[in-house]
Amino acid sequence: MLCAVDTRDEAVLQTDVTFLTVGTPKTADGRIDLRHVVRACEEIGRALKKKKAYHLIIIKSTVVPGTTRDVVKPILERTAELSAGSDFGLCMNPEFYDRARQSQTLCVPIAL
């Protein structure tokens, strides 16, 4: 069943899987701005702390290699006071969005 909720807290508590898909704009110096990822992870972690069942978090936001391990995982573990792997699942399913080729990307699906 697919449904919409108002808060990340509800989203985590009422589901088995969370797809984290937030904006990662560029900073003035060209780096990826992770503030939305960080804030979302803190909120998800607080919700995980209340949850009694195993939950899977899938990172879909465009981030550089290592972000899930070095940024996301520590935030989730700290705020949830749980351990990734044994208490909750965490994985990365990268999506790269090329604005210059937006129309081509939308019309031609990527197949592996």
Buried (B, 14 or more C-beta within 10 A) or exposed (E): EEEEEEEBBEBBBEBEEBEBBBEBEEEEEEEBEBEBBBEBBBBBBBBBEEBEEEBEBBBBBBBEEEBBEEBBBEBBBEBBEBEBEEBBBBEBEEEEEEEEEEEEBEEEEEEE
